[in-house]
């Protein structure tokens, strides 16, 4: 696996690869996502592709190694006017074979860089499972700080899991 991968925005043609990776993520790390494997497995490919269309309001980025999708991250922004200064990161996942090579960091750099291009966005939030210390360490190294903990936020694998809420301030631009 190369140490440098291509990071780019996913498009409808990537829907099948994205859905396959998403199902692996939900199988491998059920406590890391609010969606369930069963729910996502039933999602028609057309719906997945529609979420990747320009103008959908959803921004999905993928990490490709030798043409294979090995990681993904979603970026969005709050829609209501009073909270439109906030963006969020969701659904980050790196395939087992690609871990430990900086792919997650590259994806997060892309997500933060993209969020910074959204007019008026001043901060980015994310939620991590509290026992996912590796991910939390990565996010903290990128400027995120924990601001709260939600007990029993998720029920997966017959257990309850706490979430930590994290926030990263973006540089404020004169027009933002």
N, CA and C atoms as a LAMMPS dump frame, in Angstrom:
ITEM: TIMESTEP
0
ITEM: NUMBER OF ATOMS
528
ITEM: BOX BOUNDS ff ff ff
-5.0000000000000000e+02 5.0000000000000000e+02
-5.0000000000000000e+02 5.0000000000000000e+02
-5.0000000000000000e+02 5.0000000000000000e+02
ITEM: ATOMS id mol type element x y z
1 1 1 N 0.847 -1.182 0
2 1 2 C 0 0 0
3 1 3 C 0.885 1.235 0
4 2 1 N 0.716 2.126 -0.985
5 2 2 C 1.526 3.344 -1.025
6 2 3 C 1.233 4.234 0.175
7 3 1 N 2.239 5.004 0.624
8 3 2 C 2.031 5.892 1.771
9 3 3 C 1.27 7.143 1.362
10 4 1 N 1.286 7.492 0.086
11 4 2 C 0.527 8.64 -0.397
12 4 3 C -0.614 8.106 -1.249
13 5 1 N -1.777 8.583 -0.951
14 5 2 C -2.949 8.162 -1.702
15 5 3 C -3.573 9.38 -2.35
16 6 1 N -4.41 9.129 -3.322
17 6 2 C -5.146 10.216 -3.964
18 6 3 C -6.403 10.471 -3.137
19 7 1 N -6.596 11.715 -2.739
20 7 2 C -7.806 12.113 -2.023
21 7 3 C -8.608 12.984 -2.98
22 8 1 N -9.862 12.608 -3.18
23 8 2 C -10.711 13.417 -4.055
24 8 3 C -12.172 13.283 -3.64
25 9 1 N -12.958 14.237 -4.116
26 9 2 C -14.393 14.189 -3.843
27 9 3 C -14.999 13.014 -4.598
28 10 1 N -15.853 12.285 -3.91
29 10 2 C -16.524 11.159 -4.545
30 10 3 C -17.645 11.677 -5.435
31 11 1 N -17.885 10.944 -6.51
32 11 2 C -18.945 11.298 -7.443
33 11 3 C -19.836 10.088 -7.659
34 12 1 N -20.978 10.259 -8.297
35 12 2 C -21.912 9.145 -8.453
36 12 3 C -21.283 7.859 -8.996
37 13 1 N -20.297 7.966 -9.846
38 13 2 C -19.641 6.77 -10.387
39 13 3 C -18.915 5.969 -9.304
40 14 1 N -18.665 6.587 -8.153
41 14 2 C -17.98 5.909 -7.043
42 14 3 C -18.961 5.244 -6.075
43 15 1 N -20.249 5.315 -6.352
44 15 2 C -21.268 4.85 -5.4
45 15 3 C -21.084 3.391 -5.005
46 16 1 N -20.81 2.524 -5.958
47 16 2 C -20.678 1.099 -5.637
48 16 3 C -19.479 0.85 -4.724
49 17 1 N -18.349 1.471 -5.028
50 17 2 C -17.147 1.311 -4.189
51 17 3 C -17.377 1.9 -2.805
52 18 1 N -18.035 3.057 -2.752
53 18 2 C -18.319 3.686 -1.46
54 18 3 C -19.239 2.807 -0.623
55 19 1 N -20.31 2.313 -1.233
56 19 2 C -21.246 1.491 -0.473
57 19 3 C -20.557 0.222 0.041
58 20 1 N -19.699 -0.38 -0.763
59 20 2 C -18.978 -1.58 -0.321
60 20 3 C -18.087 -1.259 0.871
61 21 1 N -17.357 -0.141 0.805
62 21 2 C -16.484 0.248 1.918
63 21 3 C -17.309 0.601 3.147
64 22 1 N -18.415 1.272 2.948
65 22 2 C -19.295 1.652 4.064
66 22 3 C -19.812 0.405 4.784
67 23 1 N -20.182 -0.62 4.051
68 23 2 C -20.669 -1.859 4.668
69 23 3 C -19.559 -2.552 5.451
70 24 1 N -18.338 -2.524 4.925
71 24 2 C -17.192 -3.073 5.664
72 24 3 C -17 -2.289 6.959
73 25 1 N -17.097 -0.963 6.889
74 25 2 C -16.932 -0.111 8.071
75 25 3 C -17.971 -0.454 9.136
76 26 1 N -19.209 -0.613 8.716
77 26 2 C -20.279 -0.909 9.662
78 26 3 C -20.141 -2.304 10.262
79 27 1 N -19.561 -3.22 9.499
80 27 2 C -19.321 -4.567 10.007
81 27 3 C -18.141 -4.569 10.97
82 28 1 N -17.071 -3.876 10.583
83 28 2 C -15.842 -3.86 11.389
84 28 3 C -15.956 -3.025 12.655
85 29 1 N -16.652 -1.91 12.575
86 29 2 C -16.694 -0.937 13.676
87 29 3 C -18.129 -0.49 13.961
88 30 1 N -19.004 -1.397 14.352
89 30 2 C -20.409 -1.017 14.529
90 30 3 C -20.633 0.091 15.558
91 31 1 N -19.773 0.197 16.553
92 31 2 C -19.946 1.216 17.59
93 31 3 C -19.462 2.594 17.148
94 32 1 N -18.857 2.68 15.985
95 32 2 C -18.325 3.959 15.523
96 32 3 C -19.314 4.749 14.663
97 33 1 N -20.432 4.133 14.309
98 33 2 C -21.381 4.778 13.399
99 33 3 C -22.795 4.649 13.937
100 34 1 N -23.608 5.67 13.716
101 34 2 C -24.999 5.598 14.163
102 34 3 C -25.841 4.733 13.224
103 35 1 N -25.431 4.59 11.986
104 35 2 C -26.15 3.734 11.042
105 35 3 C -25.829 2.267 11.345
106 36 1 N -26.759 1.406 10.995
107 36 2 C -26.52 -0.022 11.192
108 36 3 C -26.21 -0.689 9.852
109 37 1 N -25.534 -1.805 9.92
110 37 2 C -25.217 -2.584 8.725
111 37 3 C -26.502 -2.971 7.994
112 38 1 N -27.497 -3.379 8.734
113 38 2 C -28.754 -3.816 8.125
114 38 3 C -29.435 -2.678 7.362
115 39 1 N -29.465 -1.495 7.961
116 39 2 C -30.088 -0.342 7.302
117 39 3 C -29.344 0.042 6.032
118 40 1 N -28.037 0.099 6.125
119 40 2 C -27.231 0.53 4.979
120 40 3 C -27.214 -0.51 3.866
121 41 1 N -27.253 -1.786 4.218
122 41 2 C -27.229 -2.848 3.21
123 41 3 C -28.485 -2.799 2.339
124 42 1 N -29.578 -2.294 2.881
125 42 2 C -30.837 -2.204 2.142
126 42 3 C -30.939 -0.937 1.3
127 43 1 N -29.997 -0.018 1.452
128 43 2 C -30.039 1.253 0.733
129 43 3 C -29.747 1.024 -0.749
130 44 1 N -30.672 1.402 -1.633
131 44 2 C -30.43 1.22 -3.067
132 44 3 C -29.214 2.031 -3.539
133 45 1 N -28.475 1.476 -4.469
134 45 2 C -27.285 2.13 -5.009
135 45 3 C -27.626 3.501 -5.606
136 46 1 N -28.822 3.646 -6.151
137 46 2 C -29.245 4.927 -6.731
138 46 3 C -29.305 6.018 -5.656
139 47 1 N -29.716 5.651 -4.448
140 47 2 C -29.778 6.613 -3.34
141 47 3 C -28.366 7.028 -2.933
142 48 1 N -27.468 6.061 -2.869
143 48 2 C -26.074 6.35 -2.531
144 48 3 C -25.484 7.285 -3.584
145 49 1 N -25.717 6.992 -4.853
146 49 2 C -25.186 7.82 -5.943
147 49 3 C -25.77 9.235 -5.891
148 50 1 N -27.056 9.354 -5.563
149 50 2 C -27.697 10.67 -5.498
150 50 3 C -27.05 11.553 -4.439
151 51 1 N -26.575 10.939 -3.364
152 51 2 C -25.921 11.703 -2.303
153 51 3 C -24.574 12.263 -2.743
154 52 1 N -24.051 11.785 -3.842
155 52 2 C -22.738 12.225 -4.319
156 52 3 C -22.837 13.247 -5.447
157 53 1 N -24.046 13.529 -5.875
158 53 2 C -24.219 14.467 -6.983
159 53 3 C -23.895 15.894 -6.543
160 54 1 N -23.278 16.672 -7.421
161 54 2 C -23.082 18.088 -7.116
162 54 3 C -24.442 18.726 -6.827
163 55 1 N -24.479 19.581 -5.838
164 55 2 C -25.713 20.238 -5.471
165 55 3 C -26.543 19.457 -4.467
166 56 1 N -26.073 18.269 -4.075
167 56 2 C -26.828 17.456 -3.117
168 56 3 C -26.697 17.998 -1.694
169 57 1 N -25.707 18.879 -1.485
170 57 2 C -25.452 19.388 -0.139
171 57 3 C -24.61 18.441 0.695
172 58 1 N -24.254 17.313 0.125
173 58 2 C -23.395 16.341 0.806
174 58 3 C -22.041 16.332 0.115
175 59 1 N -21.022 16.251 0.919
176 59 2 C -19.663 16.247 0.372
177 59 3 C -18.953 15.032 0.939
178 60 1 N -18.663 14.079 0.083
179 60 2 C -17.961 12.863 0.48
180 60 3 C -16.62 12.838 -0.219
181 61 1 N -15.588 12.54 0.537
182 61 2 C -14.249 12.453 -0.013
183 61 3 C -13.729 11.044 0.193
184 62 1 N -12.95 10.589 -0.775
185 62 2 C -12.406 9.246 -0.695
186 62 3 C -10.904 9.25 -0.827
187 63 1 N -10.291 8.255 -0.215
188 63 2 C -8.851 8.021 -0.342
189 63 3 C -8.685 6.794 -1.229
190 64 1 N -7.934 6.956 -2.291
191 64 2 C -7.725 5.875 -3.242
192 64 3 C -6.258 5.473 -3.265
193 65 1 N -6.012 4.186 -3.148
194 65 2 C -4.664 3.628 -3.275
195 65 3 C -4.69 2.679 -4.457
196 66 1 N -3.89 2.976 -5.45
197 66 2 C -3.856 2.161 -6.673
198 66 3 C -5.257 1.958 -7.246
199 67 1 N -6.071 3.012 -7.217
200 67 2 C -7.403 2.97 -7.794
201 67 3 C -8.481 2.353 -6.922
202 68 1 N -8.112 1.869 -5.735
203 68 2 C -9.075 1.243 -4.828
204 68 3 C -9.427 2.197 -3.7
205 69 1 N -10.716 2.318 -3.425
206 69 2 C -11.176 3.174 -2.331
207 69 3 C -10.822 2.51 -1.007
208 70 1 N -9.983 3.187 -0.209
209 70 2 C -9.522 2.621 1.066
210 70 3 C -9.939 3.458 2.267
211 71 1 N -10.564 4.592 2.025
212 71 2 C -10.999 5.443 3.127
213 71 3 C -11.986 6.475 2.633
214 72 1 N -12.776 6.999 3.574
215 72 2 C -13.756 8.01 3.2
216 72 3 C -14.064 8.904 4.394
217 73 1 N -14.592 10.066 4.087
218 73 2 C -15.037 11.02 5.111
219 73 3 C -16.128 11.891 4.496
220 74 1 N -17.099 12.254 5.318
221 74 2 C -18.153 13.158 4.884
222 74 3 C -18.015 14.502 5.573
223 75 1 N -18.356 15.551 4.852
224 75 2 C -18.33 16.908 5.391
225 75 3 C -19.668 17.55 5.052
226 76 1 N -20.227 18.244 6.011
227 76 2 C -21.471 18.954 5.764
228 76 3 C -21.481 20.26 6.524
229 77 1 N -22.545 21.001 6.325
230 77 2 C -22.696 22.238 7.08
231 77 3 C -24.135 22.343 7.51
232 78 1 N -24.327 23.011 8.596
233 78 2 C -25.678 23.215 9.101
234 78 3 C -26.438 24.102 8.111
235 79 1 N -27.706 23.817 7.933
236 79 2 C -28.494 24.521 6.917
237 79 3 C -29.151 25.796 7.42
238 80 1 N -29.628 25.797 8.654
239 80 2 C -30.344 26.967 9.17
240 80 3 C -29.412 28.174 9.264
241 81 1 N -29.913 29.314 8.932
242 81 2 C -29.119 30.545 8.855
243 81 3 C -28.334 30.837 10.137
244 82 1 N -28.965 30.638 11.284
245 82 2 C -28.317 30.983 12.551
246 82 3 C -27.181 30.035 12.928
247 83 1 N -27.125 28.892 12.303
248 83 2 C -26.058 27.93 12.619
249 83 3 C -25.224 27.564 11.389
250 84 1 N -25.377 28.33 10.311
251 84 2 C -24.656 28.039 9.068
252 84 3 C -23.15 28.277 9.181
253 85 1 N -22.707 28.83 10.297
254 85 2 C -21.271 29.035 10.512
255 85 3 C -20.593 27.751 10.995
256 86 1 N -21.377 26.669 11.131
257 86 2 C -20.849 25.41 11.645
258 86 3 C -20.859 24.332 10.571
259 87 1 N -19.722 23.659 10.443
260 87 2 C -19.611 22.495 9.563
261 87 3 C -19.4 21.275 10.448
262 88 1 N -19.523 20.101 9.858
263 88 2 C -19.31 18.875 10.629
264 88 3 C -18.651 17.81 9.762
265 89 1 N -17.951 16.928 10.427
266 89 2 C -17.312 15.777 9.798
267 89 3 C -18.053 14.548 10.296
268 90 1 N -18.363 13.644 9.366
269 90 2 C -19.084 12.421 9.721
270 90 3 C -18.53 11.24 8.922
271 91 1 N -18.693 10.073 9.471
272 91 2 C -18.457 8.841 8.729
273 91 3 C -17.04 8.588 8.274
274 92 1 N -16.048 9.024 9.033
275 92 2 C -14.679 8.753 8.605
276 92 3 C -14.356 7.284 8.865
277 93 1 N -13.72 6.671 7.868
278 93 2 C -13.325 5.27 7.988
279 93 3 C -12.13 5.023 7.083
280 94 1 N -11.202 4.22 7.595
281 94 2 C -10.056 3.769 6.809
282 94 3 C -10.024 2.249 6.902
283 95 1 N -9.931 1.59 5.767
284 95 2 C -9.888 0.131 5.711
285 95 3 C -8.707 -0.397 6.522
286 96 1 N -8.889 -1.558 7.12
287 96 2 C -7.853 -2.159 7.968
288 96 3 C -6.487 -2.17 7.275
289 97 1 N -6.448 -2.588 6.007
290 97 2 C -5.175 -2.714 5.29
291 97 3 C -4.465 -1.384 5.068
292 98 1 N -5.2 -0.275 5.172
293 98 2 C -4.614 1.047 4.916
294 98 3 C -4.303 1.81 6.198
295 99 1 N -4.603 1.231 7.336
296 99 2 C -4.389 1.938 8.607
297 99 3 C -2.903 2.005 8.96
298 100 1 N -2.58 3.038 9.743
299 100 2 C -1.201 3.218 10.183
300 100 3 C -0.303 3.838 9.135
301 101 1 N -0.899 4.352 8.073
302 101 2 C -0.114 4.93 6.97
303 101 3 C -0.465 6.398 6.709
304 102 1 N -1.216 6.991 7.627
305 102 2 C -1.537 8.409 7.486
306 102 3 C -2.749 8.712 6.623
307 103 1 N -3.496 7.694 6.208
308 103 2 C -4.653 7.918 5.347
309 103 3 C -5.731 8.709 6.088
310 104 1 N -5.992 8.363 7.341
311 104 2 C -6.98 9.101 8.128
312 104 3 C -6.607 10.565 8.27
313 105 1 N -5.326 10.818 8.493
314 105 2 C -4.856 12.202 8.61
315 105 3 C -5.053 12.945 7.286
316 106 1 N -4.735 12.295 6.168
317 106 2 C -4.927 12.927 4.869
318 106 3 C -6.405 13.238 4.625
319 107 1 N -7.273 12.301 4.967
320 107 2 C -8.708 12.539 4.804
321 107 3 C -9.172 13.707 5.664
322 108 1 N -8.717 13.748 6.909
323 108 2 C -9.121 14.836 7.796
324 108 3 C -8.57 16.178 7.328
325 109 1 N -7.345 16.195 6.809
326 109 2 C -6.804 17.444 6.247
327 109 3 C -7.702 17.929 5.107
328 110 1 N -8.105 17.009 4.24
329 110 2 C -8.98 17.37 3.117
330 110 3 C -10.322 17.883 3.633
331 111 1 N -10.885 17.21 4.623
332 111 2 C -12.173 17.623 5.181
333 111 3 C -12.09 19.026 5.777
334 112 1 N -11.038 19.29 6.544
335 112 2 C -10.888 20.611 7.16
336 112 3 C -10.61 21.688 6.115
337 113 1 N -9.796 21.363 5.134
338 113 2 C -9.507 22.33 4.066
339 113 3 C -10.786 22.663 3.3
340 114 1 N -11.581 21.641 3.023
341 114 2 C -12.835 21.883 2.316
342 114 3 C -13.785 22.723 3.166
343 115 1 N -13.939 22.378 4.436
344 115 2 C -14.824 23.134 5.318
345 115 3 C -14.417 24.606 5.353
346 116 1 N -13.124 24.864 5.313
347 116 2 C -12.628 26.239 5.354
348 116 3 C -13.002 27.024 4.096
349 117 1 N -13.351 26.333 2.998
350 117 2 C -13.751 27.032 1.772
351 117 3 C -15.23 27.393 1.764
352 118 1 N -15.988 26.852 2.698
353 118 2 C -17.419 27.141 2.751
354 118 3 C -17.622 28.516 3.377
355 119 1 N -18.215 29.415 2.64
356 119 2 C -18.369 30.807 3.067
357 119 3 C -18.988 30.896 4.452
358 120 1 N -18.298 31.609 5.34
359 120 2 C -18.822 31.88 6.662
360 120 3 C -18.613 30.789 7.7
361 121 1 N -18.083 29.642 7.305
362 121 2 C -17.88 28.563 8.273
363 121 3 C -16.71 28.915 9.181
364 122 1 N -16.955 28.82 10.493
365 122 2 C -15.965 29.202 11.493
366 122 3 C -15.495 28.037 12.351
367 123 1 N -16.266 26.937 12.356
368 123 2 C -15.891 25.811 13.201
369 123 3 C -16.388 24.506 12.598
370 124 1 N -15.708 23.432 12.982
371 124 2 C -16.048 22.097 12.504
372 124 3 C -16.204 21.196 13.72
373 125 1 N -17.277 20.432 13.73
374 125 2 C -17.509 19.513 14.841
375 125 3 C -17.462 18.074 14.35
376 126 1 N -17.284 17.173 15.289
377 126 2 C -17.383 15.748 15.016
378 126 3 C -17.704 15.031 16.309
379 127 1 N -18.12 13.791 16.169
380 127 2 C -18.433 12.94 17.316
381 127 3 C -17.62 11.673 17.157
382 128 1 N -16.994 11.231 18.236
383 128 2 C -16.211 9.998 18.224
384 128 3 C -16.637 9.119 19.382
385 129 1 N -16.559 7.82 19.178
386 129 2 C -16.826 6.894 20.272
387 129 3 C -15.729 7.096 21.31
388 130 1 N -16.125 7.245 22.562
389 130 2 C -15.193 7.635 23.624
390 130 3 C -14.014 6.685 23.795
391 131 1 N -14.192 5.417 23.485
392 131 2 C -13.073 4.485 23.66
393 131 3 C -12.196 4.364 22.416
394 132 1 N -12.457 5.153 21.389
395 132 2 C -11.644 5.128 20.176
396 132 3 C -10.474 6.11 20.343
397 133 1 N -9.546 5.731 21.198
398 133 2 C -8.462 6.636 21.588
399 133 3 C -7.555 7.021 20.417
400 134 1 N -7.364 6.114 19.469
401 134 2 C -6.529 6.449 18.311
402 134 3 C -7.135 7.56 17.481
403 135 1 N -8.428 7.458 17.205
404 135 2 C -9.105 8.495 16.425
405 135 3 C -9.12 9.815 17.184
406 136 1 N -9.402 9.754 18.476
407 136 2 C -9.447 10.982 19.278
408 136 3 C -8.077 11.664 19.281
409 137 1 N -7.019 10.883 19.399
410 137 2 C -5.661 11.452 19.362
411 137 3 C -5.398 12.125 18.013
412 138 1 N -5.828 11.498 16.931
413 138 2 C -5.667 12.107 15.603
414 138 3 C -6.411 13.433 15.55
415 139 1 N -7.663 13.434 15.97
416 139 2 C -8.459 14.657 15.905
417 139 3 C -7.849 15.764 16.773
418 140 1 N -7.379 15.404 17.96
419 140 2 C -6.743 16.406 18.826
420 140 3 C -5.478 16.962 18.174
421 141 1 N -4.721 16.119 17.477
422 141 2 C -3.502 16.596 16.814
423 141 3 C -3.805 17.569 15.685
424 142 1 N -5.045 17.549 15.206
425 142 2 C -5.465 18.446 14.125
426 142 3 C -6.183 19.695 14.644
427 143 1 N -6.234 19.848 15.966
428 143 2 C -6.817 21.056 16.545
429 143 3 C -8.195 20.885 17.148
430 144 1 N -8.74 19.688 17.136
431 144 2 C -10.039 19.453 17.767
432 144 3 C -9.851 19.332 19.27
433 145 1 N -10.858 19.766 20.009
434 145 2 C -10.866 19.626 21.466
435 145 3 C -12.207 19.037 21.883
436 146 1 N -12.17 18.188 22.884
437 146 2 C -13.397 17.605 23.414
438 146 3 C -14.127 18.682 24.209
439 147 1 N -15.409 18.833 23.94
440 147 2 C -16.209 19.796 24.695
441 147 3 C -17.338 19.131 25.477
442 148 1 N -17.549 17.847 25.237
443 148 2 C -18.603 17.183 25.992
444 148 3 C -18.585 15.68 25.78
445 149 1 N -19.245 14.996 26.67
446 149 2 C -19.348 13.539 26.606
447 149 3 C -20.814 13.16 26.774
448 150 1 N -21.293 12.297 25.896
449 150 2 C -22.665 11.828 25.949
450 150 3 C -22.673 10.36 26.382
451 151 1 N -23.114 10.096 27.593
452 151 2 C -23.168 8.704 28.054
453 151 3 C -24.207 7.905 27.272
454 152 1 N -23.897 6.646 27.025
455 152 2 C -24.829 5.722 26.372
456 152 3 C -25.402 6.293 25.075
457 153 1 N -24.574 6.937 24.295
458 153 2 C -25.02 7.592 23.072
459 153 3 C -25.431 6.595 21.991
460 154 1 N -24.836 5.423 22.019
461 154 2 C -25.048 4.445 20.956
462 154 3 C -25.188 3.062 21.569
463 155 1 N -26.093 2.284 21.026
464 155 2 C -26.248 0.891 21.462
465 155 3 C -25.872 -0.005 20.286
466 156 1 N -24.765 -0.704 20.414
467 156 2 C -24.282 -1.591 19.353
468 156 3 C -23.637 -2.811 19.99
469 157 1 N -23.763 -3.937 19.34
470 157 2 C -23.169 -5.19 19.836
471 157 3 C -23.634 -5.524 21.249
472 158 1 N -24.874 -5.172 21.564
473 158 2 C -25.423 -5.49 22.874
474 158 3 C -24.895 -4.641 24.013
475 159 1 N -24.15 -3.559 23.69
476 159 2 C -23.581 -2.69 24.723
477 159 3 C -23.887 -1.231 24.391
478 160 1 N -23.868 -0.423 25.444
479 160 2 C -23.977 1.019 25.253
480 160 3 C -22.57 1.609 25.178
481 161 1 N -22.419 2.635 24.338
482 161 2 C -21.124 3.292 24.137
483 161 3 C -21.294 4.789 24.322
484 162 1 N -20.344 5.402 25.013
485 162 2 C -20.333 6.853 25.172
486 162 3 C -19.728 7.495 23.929
487 163 1 N -20.168 8.702 23.631
488 163 2 C -19.583 9.516 22.566
489 163 3 C -18.908 10.729 23.184
490 164 1 N -17.863 11.217 22.533
491 164 2 C -17.298 12.514 22.875
492 164 3 C -17.56 13.455 21.699
493 165 1 N -17.903 14.676 22.028
494 165 2 C -18.157 15.714 21.032
495 165 3 C -16.91 16.589 20.964
496 166 1 N -16.47 16.847 19.744
497 166 2 C -15.229 17.59 19.545
498 166 3 C -15.473 18.763 18.605
499 167 1 N -14.659 19.802 18.755
500 167 2 C -14.802 21.021 17.972
501 167 3 C -13.432 21.556 17.586
502 168 1 N -13.357 22.068 16.372
503 168 2 C -12.132 22.693 15.868
504 168 3 C -12.496 24.049 15.272
505 169 1 N -11.86 25.091 15.776
506 169 2 C -12.073 26.433 15.238
507 169 3 C -11.262 26.585 13.95
508 170 1 N -11.867 27.184 12.956
509 170 2 C -11.168 27.469 11.695
510 170 3 C -10.683 28.912 11.718
511 171 1 N -9.664 29.218 10.945
512 171 2 C -9.235 30.614 10.858
513 171 3 C -10.39 31.476 10.342
514 172 1 N -10.594 32.61 10.971
515 172 2 C -11.68 33.505 10.561
516 172 3 C -11.154 34.401 9.45
517 173 1 N -11.882 34.394 8.342
518 173 2 C -11.51 35.251 7.202
519 173 3 C -12.283 36.567 7.307
520 174 1 N -11.713 37.65 6.809
521 174 2 C -12.369 38.965 6.935
522 174 3 C -13.801 38.963 6.404
523 175 1 N -14.099 38.149 5.38
524 175 2 C -15.454 38.13 4.835
525 175 3 C -16.34 37.17 5.588
526 176 1 N -15.781 36.305 6.491
527 176 2 C -16.552 35.293 7.198
528 176 3 C -17.023 35.807 8.482
